C-alpha cells in the first residue's frame, strides 16, 4: 500500500499536549482547527495531515493513532463523524483510549471541517467510494466501522455496498433510515424548542441543518425532485446554496434502506442516547427490528452525541463491546397470547397500555402509549396513539382508525383488512401488514407514511418506503 502524501506529516509518541496539537493543532491552509482534548491521556503514536483523495479531487484531513505499522495483528477502527464542522473533534474523548488497543483512522469528510469544501454532490455513493479507497489504502483487512448521526447512516450504507471492507458495525444515534416525511414530522414537533442537541459543539450545525430541512419542505418544488436538485450544480446553488452540510444532509434523506437492511450481515452494535432530540430512538428500534445480527444499548440522560455528552459511559461500552462482542439481541415481536381483557380509554390523556388484550377501544384520548403485547382488535376514534412492539391479530379488521393520528413502530397487523381508515394519519416504521383481503382500506382521504415496512395482500406484496395519500379507490 502506498504512503499518502502527508502535509504536514509527522510520527511521534505523544502525551496529552502532543495529542492536542496533533488533533487540534494550528489551522491548516486557513482551515479552522478542531477542538480536542483537555484531560491528560497516556502516550499514543499518531500522525495527522492533509492527503490527496481521488473521489472529489481535493484534499482530505486524516488523523491516525495507535500502532501505525500496518499489520494483521492489530485491528483497524474507522470513526466517521456526522453533520458537525468539528469533524475529527467529535471523537476527541474516544481516540486516546481506543488507540491504546487498536489502530484508529479518523477523517474529516469532504465538505466538513479541515477537508476541502466544494460545489459537489456529497452523495452516499461518493462518500462510500471515498471510505472504500481509504480502507484499501490505510487498513489491513476489514475494519470495525463506527459512525455517528450522518456517519452512522453512511457506515450502514458502506457495509452493504462494500461488505468485504467491514467486519463489524457500530452505529451511534444514526440519522436518516426513516422515510424523510416521518423524520420531518418528528423534527416539526420540536420546532420552537430552540436547541436540538445537548452538546454545544453540535448545536449550531444541527440547528442549521434542521432549519434547512424544514424550510426545504416549503421551498423545494416537490421533494420528489430532491435527487435531481442534488445532482445538478445550478439547482444545488439555487435551492441549497451549494452548502456542503445541506447537500450531504439532503443526500442522506434520499437513501432508501428498505430493501437492504435485512441483508447486512456484519455484527452490529446500535448505541443511542435516551434523550436524543435529533435522531429519535425510534430509528434505533427500527434497526434492531430489521438488522439480522444486532444488539442495542440505550444510554440514559444522554442526547444525540453520547461520545461528547457522556464520554466515560460511551467509552466503557465501546471498548467492552470491541473486546468481547455480545450475542445478537434483535427486537422480536411478542407471541400472540389469548386474552379476555378489554382495554378502554375515553376522554383521557397520557394513558398507557402494556401486555395482552382481546380488544382496545380508544376514543377522544391524546398521547396514548401501547407497548409490548398482543391484541385481538384495535378501534381508535379522534385520538393520538403510539404503538411499540405490538402484534395485532384479528378476524375481520385489525386496526380501525378515524379522525386520528397513529404511530406504529415494530408492529405486525394481520386480519382480513389489516387497516381500516377514515381521515387518519398513520406513520409506520418496521411494520408488517398482512391483509387476507386488503392491507389498507380508507373510507375517506387518509395519509400514510411507510418506513421500511412489509406488505402482503391479494393486491400486492413487498417492501414499502414512502408517503402516500389513500382514498376509497386506493387498493393495497
The 8 nearest C-alpha neighbors of each residue, nearest first, counted from 0:
[[1, 136, 2, 137, 135, 138, 3, 69],
 [2, 0, 3, 136, 137, 4, 135, 133],
 [1, 3, 4, 0, 136, 5, 137, 50],
 [2, 4, 5, 50, 1, 51, 136, 137],
 [5, 3, 50, 2, 6, 51, 49, 8],
 [6, 4, 8, 7, 50, 48, 49, 3],
 [7, 5, 8, 49, 48, 4, 50, 47],
 [6, 8, 48, 5, 49, 9, 47, 27],
 [9, 7, 5, 6, 48, 47, 46, 10],
 [8, 10, 46, 11, 47, 7, 45, 5],
 [9, 11, 46, 45, 44, 8, 12, 47],
 [10, 12, 44, 13, 45, 9, 46, 43],
 [13, 11, 44, 43, 42, 45, 14, 10],
 [14, 12, 17, 42, 43, 11, 18, 44],
 [13, 15, 42, 17, 16, 41, 18, 40],
 [14, 16, 18, 39, 40, 17, 19, 13],
 [17, 15, 19, 14, 18, 20, 13, 39],
 [18, 16, 13, 20, 14, 19, 15, 21],
 [17, 19, 21, 15, 20, 16, 22, 13],
 [20, 18, 16, 17, 23, 22, 21, 36],
 [21, 19, 24, 17, 23, 18, 22, 16],
 [20, 22, 18, 24, 19, 23, 17, 47],
 [23, 21, 19, 20, 24, 18, 35, 33],
 [24, 22, 33, 20, 32, 19, 34, 35],
 [25, 23, 20, 21, 22, 32, 26, 19],
 [24, 26, 32, 27, 23, 20, 31, 30],
 [25, 27, 32, 30, 31, 29, 28, 24],
 [28, 26, 30, 29, 25, 113, 31, 32],
 [27, 29, 30, 26, 113, 31, 25, 49],
 [28, 30, 27, 26, 31, 113, 25, 32],
 [29, 31, 26, 113, 27, 28, 32, 112],
 [32, 30, 26, 113, 29, 33, 112, 27],
 [33, 31, 26, 23, 25, 24, 30, 34],
 [32, 34, 23, 88, 85, 35, 31, 22],
 [35, 33, 23, 88, 32, 85, 36, 91],
 [34, 36, 91, 23, 88, 19, 33, 22],
 [37, 35, 19, 91, 38, 92, 15, 34],
 [36, 38, 35, 39, 19, 15, 16, 92],
 [39, 37, 36, 40, 15, 92, 16, 35],
 [38, 40, 15, 37, 41, 14, 16, 36],
 [41, 39, 15, 14, 38, 95, 42, 96],
 [42, 40, 14, 43, 39, 15, 95, 13],
 [41, 43, 14, 13, 12, 40, 44, 15],
 [44, 42, 12, 13, 65, 45, 41, 99],
 [45, 43, 12, 65, 11, 64, 13, 66],
 [46, 44, 64, 63, 10, 11, 65, 43],
 [45, 47, 10, 9, 63, 62, 8, 64],
 [48, 46, 62, 61, 8, 63, 21, 45],
 [47, 49, 6, 7, 60, 5, 8, 61],
 [48, 50, 60, 6, 59, 5, 58, 61],
 [51, 49, 59, 58, 5, 4, 3, 52],
 [50, 52, 58, 57, 59, 53, 49, 4],
 [51, 53, 58, 57, 56, 54, 59, 50],
 [52, 54, 56, 55, 51, 57, 129, 132],
 [55, 53, 56, 129, 52, 125, 128, 57],
 [56, 54, 57, 53, 52, 119, 109, 125],
 [55, 57, 53, 54, 52, 58, 51, 115],
 [58, 56, 55, 52, 115, 51, 59, 53],
 [57, 59, 51, 50, 115, 52, 49, 114],
 [58, 60, 114, 50, 49, 51, 52, 61],
 [59, 61, 49, 114, 107, 48, 106, 113],
 [62, 60, 106, 47, 48, 105, 59, 49],
 [61, 63, 47, 105, 104, 46, 106, 48],
 [64, 62, 104, 45, 46, 103, 47, 105],
 [65, 63, 45, 103, 44, 98, 102, 43],
 [64, 66, 98, 102, 44, 43, 99, 101],
 [67, 65, 102, 68, 44, 64, 101, 73],
 [68, 66, 65, 69, 102, 64, 44, 45],
 [67, 69, 66, 70, 102, 73, 65, 71],
 [68, 70, 67, 139, 138, 71, 137, 66],
 [71, 69, 72, 73, 68, 139, 74, 138],
 [70, 72, 73, 139, 74, 69, 140, 138],
 [71, 73, 70, 74, 69, 139, 101, 75],
 [74, 72, 71, 101, 70, 102, 75, 66],
 [73, 75, 101, 102, 72, 76, 142, 71],
 [74, 76, 102, 142, 103, 101, 138, 143],
 [75, 77, 143, 103, 142, 144, 102, 104],
 [76, 78, 104, 144, 103, 105, 145, 143],
 [79, 77, 145, 105, 146, 104, 144, 76],
 [80, 78, 146, 150, 145, 147, 77, 105],
 [81, 79, 150, 147, 86, 146, 89, 78],
 [80, 82, 149, 150, 148, 147, 83, 79],
 [83, 81, 149, 244, 204, 205, 84, 80],
 [84, 82, 85, 81, 204, 201, 86, 80],
 [83, 85, 112, 86, 111, 82, 204, 201],
 [84, 86, 88, 83, 33, 112, 89, 87],
 [87, 85, 107, 84, 88, 112, 80, 89],
 [88, 86, 89, 90, 107, 106, 105, 85],
 [87, 89, 85, 91, 33, 90, 86, 34],
 [88, 90, 87, 91, 86, 85, 80, 307],
 [91, 89, 93, 88, 92, 87, 94, 306],
 [92, 90, 88, 35, 93, 89, 36, 94],
 [91, 93, 90, 94, 310, 36, 95, 306],
 [94, 92, 90, 91, 95, 96, 97, 314],
 [93, 95, 97, 98, 96, 91, 92, 90],
 [96, 94, 98, 97, 93, 40, 99, 92],
 [97, 95, 98, 99, 94, 93, 100, 314],
 [96, 98, 94, 99, 95, 100, 101, 93],
 [99, 97, 65, 101, 95, 100, 96, 64],
 [98, 100, 97, 96, 65, 101, 43, 95],
 [101, 99, 98, 97, 102, 65, 96, 73],
 [102, 100, 98, 74, 97, 75, 65, 73],
 [101, 103, 75, 65, 66, 98, 64, 74],
 [102, 104, 76, 64, 63, 75, 98, 77],
 [105, 103, 63, 77, 62, 76, 78, 106],
 [106, 104, 78, 62, 87, 61, 77, 63],
 [107, 105, 61, 60, 87, 108, 62, 104],
 [106, 108, 86, 60, 114, 87, 111, 112],
 [107, 109, 111, 106, 110, 114, 59, 86],
 [110, 108, 114, 111, 115, 116, 59, 107],
 [109, 111, 116, 243, 115, 108, 114, 117],
 [110, 112, 84, 109, 108, 114, 107, 113],
 [111, 113, 84, 86, 85, 114, 107, 31],
 [114, 112, 30, 60, 111, 115, 31, 107],
 [115, 113, 59, 60, 109, 107, 112, 111],
 [114, 116, 58, 109, 110, 57, 59, 113],
 [117, 115, 110, 109, 114, 111, 243, 118],
 [116, 118, 119, 110, 115, 243, 241, 109],
 [117, 119, 241, 120, 116, 232, 243, 242],
 [120, 118, 117, 121, 243, 241, 55, 232],
 [119, 121, 122, 230, 229, 246, 118, 247],
 [122, 120, 247, 119, 246, 125, 123, 126],
 [123, 121, 124, 125, 250, 120, 126, 247],
 [122, 124, 126, 125, 127, 153, 121, 250],
 [123, 125, 127, 122, 126, 128, 121, 156],
 [124, 126, 128, 127, 122, 123, 129, 121],
 [125, 127, 123, 129, 128, 124, 122, 130],
 [128, 126, 124, 130, 125, 129, 157, 123],
 [127, 129, 125, 131, 126, 130, 132, 124],
 [128, 130, 126, 132, 127, 131, 54, 133],
 [131, 129, 133, 127, 132, 128, 134, 126],
 [132, 130, 128, 134, 129, 133, 127, 135],
 [131, 133, 129, 135, 130, 134, 136, 128],
 [134, 132, 130, 136, 135, 131, 137, 129],
 [135, 133, 138, 131, 137, 136, 132, 130],
 [134, 136, 132, 133, 137, 138, 131, 139],
 [137, 135, 133, 134, 0, 132, 138, 1],
 [136, 138, 134, 133, 135, 139, 0, 69],
 [139, 137, 134, 135, 136, 75, 140, 69],
 [140, 138, 71, 69, 70, 141, 137, 75],
 [139, 141, 138, 142, 71, 164, 74, 75],
 [140, 142, 164, 165, 166, 163, 139, 143],
 [143, 141, 165, 75, 166, 76, 144, 164],
 [142, 144, 167, 76, 166, 168, 165, 77],
 [143, 145, 77, 168, 142, 76, 169, 154],
 [146, 144, 169, 78, 77, 170, 168, 79],
 [151, 147, 145, 150, 79, 170, 154, 78],
 [146, 148, 151, 171, 150, 81, 80, 173],
 [149, 147, 173, 174, 81, 151, 150, 172],
 [150, 148, 81, 152, 174, 151, 147, 153],
 [149, 151, 146, 147, 81, 153, 79, 80],
 [146, 152, 150, 147, 173, 170, 154, 148],
 [151, 153, 155, 149, 154, 150, 173, 174],
 [152, 154, 150, 156, 151, 155, 157, 149],
 [155, 153, 151, 157, 156, 152, 146, 150],
 [154, 156, 152, 158, 153, 157, 151, 159],
 [157, 155, 153, 159, 154, 158, 152, 160],
 [156, 158, 154, 160, 159, 155, 127, 161],
 [159, 157, 162, 155, 161, 156, 160, 165],
 [158, 160, 157, 156, 162, 263, 161, 155],
 [159, 161, 157, 158, 162, 156, 127, 155],
 [162, 160, 158, 157, 163, 164, 159, 131],
 [163, 161, 158, 164, 159, 165, 160, 157],
 [164, 162, 161, 165, 141, 166, 158, 140],
 [165, 163, 141, 162, 161, 142, 166, 134],
 [164, 166, 141, 142, 163, 162, 167, 158],
 [165, 167, 141, 142, 143, 265, 164, 168],
 [168, 166, 143, 266, 265, 165, 267, 144],
 [169, 167, 267, 144, 143, 145, 266, 268],
 [168, 170, 145, 268, 267, 269, 144, 146],
 [169, 171, 269, 151, 146, 145, 173, 270],
 [170, 172, 147, 270, 173, 271, 146, 151],
 [173, 171, 271, 148, 147, 303, 278, 270],
 [172, 174, 148, 151, 171, 152, 147, 170],
 [175, 173, 148, 278, 149, 152, 172, 176],
 [174, 176, 177, 252, 251, 152, 173, 149],
 [177, 175, 256, 178, 174, 282, 255, 152],
 [178, 176, 450, 175, 179, 181, 182, 282],
 [177, 179, 450, 181, 180, 465, 176, 464],
 [178, 180, 182, 181, 252, 183, 177, 175],
 [181, 179, 183, 182, 178, 184, 466, 448],
 [182, 180, 184, 178, 179, 183, 177, 185],
 [183, 181, 185, 179, 184, 180, 186, 177],
 [184, 182, 186, 180, 185, 181, 187, 179],
 [183, 185, 181, 187, 182, 186, 180, 188],
 [184, 186, 182, 188, 183, 187, 181, 189],
 [187, 185, 183, 189, 188, 184, 182, 190],
 [188, 186, 190, 184, 189, 185, 183, 213],
 [187, 189, 185, 186, 190, 184, 183, 191],
 [190, 188, 186, 187, 192, 191, 185, 195],
 [191, 189, 187, 192, 188, 186, 193, 210],
 [190, 192, 193, 189, 194, 188, 187, 195],
 [191, 193, 190, 189, 194, 195, 188, 276],
 [194, 192, 191, 195, 190, 206, 189, 196],
 [195, 193, 196, 192, 202, 206, 197, 191],
 [194, 196, 276, 277, 206, 202, 193, 205],
 [197, 195, 198, 202, 194, 303, 276, 302],
 [196, 198, 302, 199, 195, 303, 308, 202],
 [197, 199, 200, 196, 201, 308, 202, 304],
 [200, 198, 202, 201, 197, 196, 203, 307],
 [201, 199, 198, 202, 85, 203, 83, 89],
 [202, 200, 199, 198, 204, 203, 83, 205],
 [203, 201, 199, 205, 196, 204, 206, 200],
 [202, 204, 206, 205, 201, 207, 200, 199],
 [205, 203, 207, 206, 83, 202, 201, 208],
 [206, 204, 208, 202, 207, 203, 209, 201],
 [205, 207, 209, 203, 208, 204, 202, 210],
 [206, 208, 204, 210, 205, 209, 211, 203],
 [209, 207, 205, 211, 210, 206, 212, 245],
 [210, 208, 212, 206, 211, 207, 205, 213],
 [209, 211, 207, 213, 208, 212, 206, 214],
 [212, 210, 214, 208, 209, 213, 215, 207],
 [213, 211, 209, 215, 214, 210, 208, 216],
 [214, 212, 210, 215, 211, 216, 209, 183],
 [213, 215, 211, 212, 216, 217, 210, 218],
 [216, 214, 218, 212, 217, 219, 213, 211],
 [215, 217, 214, 213, 218, 219, 212, 222],
 [216, 218, 215, 214, 219, 213, 220, 221],
 [219, 217, 215, 216, 214, 220, 238, 221],
 [218, 220, 215, 221, 216, 217, 222, 238],
 [221, 219, 218, 222, 224, 217, 223, 225],
 [220, 222, 223, 219, 224, 225, 216, 218],
 [221, 223, 224, 225, 219, 220, 216, 215],
 [222, 224, 221, 225, 226, 220, 227, 219],
 [225, 223, 222, 227, 226, 221, 228, 220],
 [224, 226, 228, 222, 227, 223, 229, 221],
 [227, 225, 229, 228, 224, 230, 253, 223],
 [228, 226, 224, 230, 225, 229, 231, 234],
 [229, 227, 225, 234, 231, 226, 230, 235],
 [230, 228, 226, 227, 231, 235, 120, 225],
 [229, 231, 227, 228, 120, 226, 232, 235],
 [232, 230, 234, 228, 233, 229, 235, 227],
 [231, 233, 235, 234, 236, 230, 118, 229],
 [234, 232, 236, 235, 231, 237, 228, 238],
 [233, 235, 237, 228, 231, 236, 232, 238],
 [236, 234, 232, 239, 241, 233, 238, 237],
 [237, 235, 240, 241, 233, 234, 239, 238],
 [236, 238, 234, 235, 240, 239, 233, 241],
 [237, 239, 235, 236, 240, 234, 219, 228],
 [240, 238, 235, 241, 236, 237, 242, 245],
 [239, 241, 236, 242, 237, 238, 235, 245],
 [242, 240, 236, 239, 235, 118, 243, 246],
 [241, 243, 240, 245, 244, 246, 239, 118],
 [244, 242, 246, 110, 245, 247, 241, 121],
 [245, 243, 247, 246, 242, 248, 82, 208],
 [246, 244, 248, 242, 243, 247, 249, 208],
 [245, 247, 243, 249, 244, 248, 250, 121],
 [248, 246, 250, 121, 244, 249, 245, 243],
 [249, 247, 251, 245, 250, 246, 244, 252],
 [248, 250, 246, 252, 251, 247, 245, 253],
 [249, 251, 247, 253, 248, 122, 252, 246],
 [252, 250, 248, 249, 253, 254, 175, 247],
 [251, 253, 249, 250, 179, 175, 254, 248],
 [252, 254, 250, 251, 255, 249, 226, 179],
 [255, 253, 251, 252, 256, 250, 176, 175],
 [256, 254, 257, 253, 176, 464, 258, 178],
 [257, 255, 259, 258, 260, 254, 176, 451],
 [256, 258, 451, 255, 259, 260, 464, 462],
 [259, 257, 256, 260, 462, 255, 261, 451],
 [258, 260, 256, 262, 261, 257, 263, 159],
 [261, 259, 262, 263, 290, 256, 289, 257],
 [260, 262, 290, 289, 259, 263, 291, 258],
 [263, 261, 259, 260, 264, 159, 291, 290],
 [264, 262, 260, 159, 261, 265, 290, 259],
 [263, 265, 262, 292, 266, 291, 290, 261],
 [264, 266, 167, 263, 267, 166, 168, 292],
 [267, 265, 292, 167, 293, 168, 264, 268],
 [268, 266, 168, 293, 169, 265, 167, 292],
 [267, 269, 169, 294, 295, 293, 170, 168],
 [268, 270, 295, 170, 169, 171, 294, 296],
 [271, 269, 171, 296, 297, 295, 170, 172],
 [272, 270, 297, 172, 171, 273, 298, 296],
 [271, 273, 301, 302, 298, 275, 274, 297],
 [272, 274, 299, 298, 301, 275, 297, 300],
 [275, 273, 302, 301, 272, 300, 276, 303],
 [276, 274, 302, 303, 272, 277, 273, 279],
 [275, 277, 195, 278, 274, 279, 196, 303],
 [278, 276, 275, 195, 303, 279, 196, 186],
 [277, 279, 174, 275, 276, 172, 173, 280],
 [280, 278, 281, 282, 275, 277, 276, 283],
 [281, 279, 283, 282, 284, 278, 271, 273],
 [280, 282, 284, 279, 283, 285, 408, 278],
 [283, 281, 285, 280, 284, 279, 286, 177],
 [284, 282, 286, 280, 285, 281, 287, 269],
 [283, 285, 287, 281, 282, 286, 288, 280],
 [286, 284, 288, 282, 283, 287, 429, 289],
 [285, 287, 283, 289, 284, 288, 290, 282],
 [288, 286, 284, 329, 330, 285, 289, 290],
 [287, 289, 330, 285, 286, 329, 284, 290],
 [288, 290, 286, 261, 287, 260, 285, 291],
 [291, 289, 261, 260, 286, 287, 292, 293],
 [290, 292, 261, 293, 289, 264, 329, 263],
 [293, 291, 266, 327, 290, 267, 264, 265],
 [294, 292, 267, 327, 329, 268, 328, 290],
 [293, 295, 328, 268, 327, 329, 269, 267],
 [296, 294, 269, 268, 270, 287, 297, 293],
 [295, 297, 270, 269, 271, 298, 294, 268],
 [296, 298, 271, 272, 273, 270, 299, 295],
 [297, 299, 272, 273, 301, 271, 296, 300],
 [300, 298, 273, 301, 297, 272, 274, 302],
 [301, 299, 274, 273, 298, 302, 272, 309],
 [302, 300, 272, 274, 299, 273, 298, 305],
 [303, 301, 275, 274, 272, 304, 197, 273],
 [302, 304, 275, 272, 196, 172, 277, 305],
 [305, 303, 307, 306, 302, 308, 198, 272],
 [306, 304, 308, 309, 307, 301, 272, 313],
 [305, 307, 310, 304, 313, 309, 308, 90],
 [308, 306, 305, 304, 310, 309, 198, 89],
 [307, 309, 305, 306, 304, 310, 198, 301],
 [308, 310, 305, 312, 311, 307, 306, 313],
 [311, 309, 306, 313, 307, 312, 314, 308],
 [310, 312, 314, 313, 309, 315, 306, 92],
 [313, 311, 315, 314, 310, 309, 316, 298],
 [312, 314, 310, 316, 311, 315, 306, 317],
 [313, 315, 317, 311, 316, 312, 310, 318],
 [316, 314, 312, 318, 313, 317, 319, 311],
 [315, 317, 319, 313, 314, 318, 320, 312],
 [316, 318, 314, 320, 315, 319, 313, 321],
 [319, 317, 321, 320, 315, 316, 314, 322],
 [320, 318, 322, 316, 321, 317, 315, 323],
 [321, 319, 324, 323, 317, 318, 322, 316],
 [320, 322, 318, 319, 323, 324, 317, 316],
 [321, 323, 319, 320, 318, 324, 317, 100],
 [324, 322, 320, 321, 319, 325, 318, 326],
 [323, 325, 320, 321, 322, 326, 319, 266],
 [326, 324, 323, 327, 320, 294, 328, 268],
 [327, 325, 328, 324, 294, 293, 292, 266],
 [326, 328, 293, 294, 292, 329, 325, 266],
 [329, 327, 294, 293, 326, 330, 295, 292],
 [330, 328, 287, 293, 288, 294, 331, 327],
 [329, 331, 288, 287, 328, 332, 284, 289],
 [332, 330, 329, 333, 288, 388, 409, 328],
 [331, 333, 388, 389, 334, 390, 330, 409],
 [334, 332, 372, 331, 335, 373, 390, 371],
 [333, 335, 336, 332, 373, 390, 372, 331],
 [334, 336, 373, 333, 337, 390, 392, 374],
 [335, 337, 334, 373, 338, 355, 374, 372],
 [338, 336, 335, 339, 357, 355, 356, 375],
 [337, 339, 357, 356, 340, 355, 336, 374],
 [338, 340, 357, 356, 341, 337, 358, 355],
 [339, 341, 356, 357, 338, 342, 358, 355],
 [342, 340, 358, 357, 356, 359, 339, 343],
 [341, 343, 359, 360, 358, 340, 356, 344],
 [344, 342, 360, 361, 359, 345, 341, 362],
 [345, 343, 361, 362, 360, 347, 364, 346],
 [344, 346, 362, 347, 363, 361, 364, 343],
 [345, 347, 363, 364, 362, 344, 348, 365],
 [348, 346, 364, 345, 344, 350, 349, 365],
 [347, 349, 365, 364, 350, 366, 367, 346],
 [350, 348, 366, 367, 365, 351, 347, 368],
 [349, 351, 367, 348, 368, 352, 347, 366],
 [352, 350, 368, 367, 369, 349, 353, 370],
 [353, 351, 369, 368, 370, 354, 350, 342],
 [352, 354, 370, 369, 371, 372, 351, 355],
 [353, 355, 372, 371, 373, 356, 352, 370],
 [356, 354, 373, 372, 374, 338, 336, 353],
 [357, 355, 374, 340, 358, 338, 341, 373],
 [356, 358, 375, 338, 339, 340, 374, 341],
 [357, 359, 376, 341, 356, 375, 377, 374],
 [358, 360, 342, 377, 343, 341, 378, 376],
 [359, 361, 343, 378, 379, 377, 342, 344],
 [362, 360, 344, 379, 343, 345, 378, 380],
 [363, 361, 380, 345, 364, 379, 381, 382],
 [362, 364, 346, 382, 381, 345, 380, 361],
 [363, 365, 382, 347, 346, 348, 362, 345],
 [366, 364, 348, 383, 382, 367, 349, 384],
 [367, 365, 349, 383, 384, 348, 368, 364],
 [366, 368, 384, 350, 349, 365, 351, 385],
 [367, 369, 351, 385, 384, 386, 352, 350],
 [370, 368, 352, 386, 353, 351, 385, 387],
 [371, 369, 387, 353, 386, 388, 372, 389],
 [372, 370, 388, 389, 354, 353, 387, 333],
 [371, 373, 354, 355, 389, 333, 370, 353],
 [372, 374, 390, 355, 335, 389, 391, 336],
 [375, 373, 356, 391, 357, 355, 376, 358],
 [374, 376, 357, 393, 392, 358, 391, 356],
 [377, 375, 358, 397, 393, 374, 398, 359],
 [376, 378, 398, 359, 358, 360, 399, 397],
 [379, 377, 399, 360, 398, 400, 359, 361],
 [380, 378, 400, 361, 362, 399, 360, 401],
 [381, 379, 362, 401, 382, 400, 403, 402],
 [382, 380, 403, 402, 363, 362, 401, 379],
 [381, 383, 364, 403, 363, 365, 380, 362],
 [384, 382, 404, 365, 366, 405, 403, 367],
 [385, 383, 367, 405, 366, 368, 406, 382],
 [384, 386, 406, 368, 405, 407, 369, 367],
 [387, 385, 407, 369, 370, 408, 368, 406],
 [388, 386, 370, 408, 389, 409, 407, 369],
 [387, 389, 409, 371, 410, 332, 370, 408],
 [388, 390, 410, 372, 371, 387, 373, 370],
 [389, 391, 373, 411, 410, 412, 374, 372],
 [392, 390, 412, 374, 375, 373, 411, 397],
 [391, 393, 413, 375, 412, 414, 397, 374],
 [394, 392, 414, 397, 375, 376, 395, 396],
 [393, 395, 414, 415, 396, 392, 397, 413],
 [394, 396, 415, 414, 393, 416, 397, 417],
 [397, 395, 416, 414, 417, 398, 415, 393],
 [396, 398, 417, 393, 376, 414, 418, 412],
 [399, 397, 377, 418, 396, 378, 376, 417],
 [398, 400, 419, 378, 420, 418, 379, 377],
 [401, 399, 379, 420, 380, 403, 378, 423],
 [400, 402, 421, 380, 403, 423, 420, 422],
 [403, 401, 381, 423, 422, 380, 421, 400],
 [402, 404, 381, 382, 423, 401, 383, 380],
 [405, 403, 383, 424, 423, 425, 382, 384],
 [404, 406, 425, 384, 383, 385, 424, 426],
 [407, 405, 385, 426, 425, 427, 386, 384],
 [406, 408, 386, 427, 385, 410, 387, 426],
 [409, 407, 428, 387, 410, 429, 427, 386],
 [410, 408, 429, 388, 430, 387, 428, 288],
 [409, 411, 430, 389, 388, 408, 390, 407],
 [410, 412, 431, 390, 430, 432, 391, 413],
 [413, 411, 391, 432, 417, 392, 397, 433],
 [412, 414, 433, 392, 417, 434, 432, 397],
 [415, 413, 393, 417, 416, 394, 397, 434],
 [414, 416, 435, 395, 436, 434, 396, 394],
 [417, 415, 396, 437, 434, 414, 438, 418],
 [416, 418, 397, 438, 414, 434, 413, 412],
 [419, 417, 439, 398, 416, 399, 397, 438],
 [418, 420, 399, 440, 441, 439, 398, 400],
 [421, 419, 441, 400, 401, 423, 399, 442],
 [420, 422, 401, 443, 442, 423, 441, 402],
 [423, 421, 445, 402, 444, 443, 401, 420],
 [422, 424, 445, 403, 402, 421, 401, 420],
 [425, 423, 404, 446, 445, 447, 405, 403],
 [424, 426, 447, 405, 406, 404, 448, 423],
 [427, 425, 406, 448, 447, 407, 405, 449],
 [426, 428, 407, 449, 430, 406, 448, 408],
 [429, 427, 450, 408, 430, 451, 449, 452],
 [430, 428, 409, 452, 451, 285, 408, 450],
 [431, 429, 410, 452, 409, 428, 411, 427],
 [430, 432, 453, 411, 452, 454, 412, 410],
 [433, 431, 454, 412, 438, 411, 417, 413],
 [434, 432, 413, 455, 438, 456, 412, 454],
 [435, 433, 438, 437, 456, 417, 416, 415],
 [434, 436, 415, 456, 437, 414, 433, 416],
 [437, 435, 415, 434, 416, 457, 456, 438],
 [436, 438, 434, 416, 456, 439, 475, 435],
 [437, 439, 434, 417, 475, 416, 456, 432],
 [440, 438, 418, 475, 437, 417, 419, 416],
 [441, 439, 419, 420, 418, 442, 474, 437],
 [440, 442, 420, 471, 470, 443, 421, 419],
 [441, 443, 471, 421, 420, 470, 440, 444],
 [444, 442, 421, 470, 422, 441, 471, 445],
 [445, 443, 470, 422, 469, 441, 421, 468],
 [444, 446, 422, 423, 469, 468, 424, 443],
 [447, 445, 468, 424, 467, 469, 425, 423],
 [446, 448, 425, 467, 466, 426, 424, 468],
 [447, 449, 466, 426, 465, 427, 425, 467],
 [448, 450, 464, 427, 465, 452, 463, 428],
 [451, 449, 428, 464, 178, 177, 452, 427],
 [450, 452, 257, 464, 429, 428, 463, 449],
 [453, 451, 430, 429, 463, 450, 462, 431],
 [454, 452, 462, 431, 461, 463, 430, 432],
 [453, 455, 432, 460, 461, 431, 433, 462],
 [454, 456, 460, 433, 434, 432, 459, 461],
 [455, 457, 434, 458, 437, 459, 438, 435],
 [456, 458, 459, 436, 437, 435, 455, 434],
 [459, 457, 456, 475, 474, 437, 460, 455],
 [460, 458, 456, 457, 455, 475, 461, 454],
 [459, 461, 455, 454, 456, 462, 458, 453],
 [460, 462, 454, 453, 455, 463, 459, 452],
 [461, 463, 453, 452, 454, 451, 257, 464],
 [462, 464, 452, 449, 453, 451, 465, 461],
 [465, 463, 450, 449, 451, 257, 178, 452],
 [464, 466, 449, 448, 178, 463, 450, 467],
 [467, 465, 448, 447, 449, 180, 468, 464],
 [468, 466, 447, 446, 448, 469, 465, 449],
 [467, 469, 446, 445, 447, 444, 470, 466],
 [470, 468, 445, 444, 473, 441, 446, 467],
 [469, 471, 444, 441, 443, 473, 472, 442],
 [470, 472, 442, 441, 473, 443, 440, 469],
 [471, 473, 470, 474, 469, 441, 440, 442],
 [474, 472, 470, 469, 471, 475, 440, 441],
 [473, 475, 472, 458, 440, 439, 437, 471],
 [474, 438, 439, 458, 437, 473, 459, 456]]
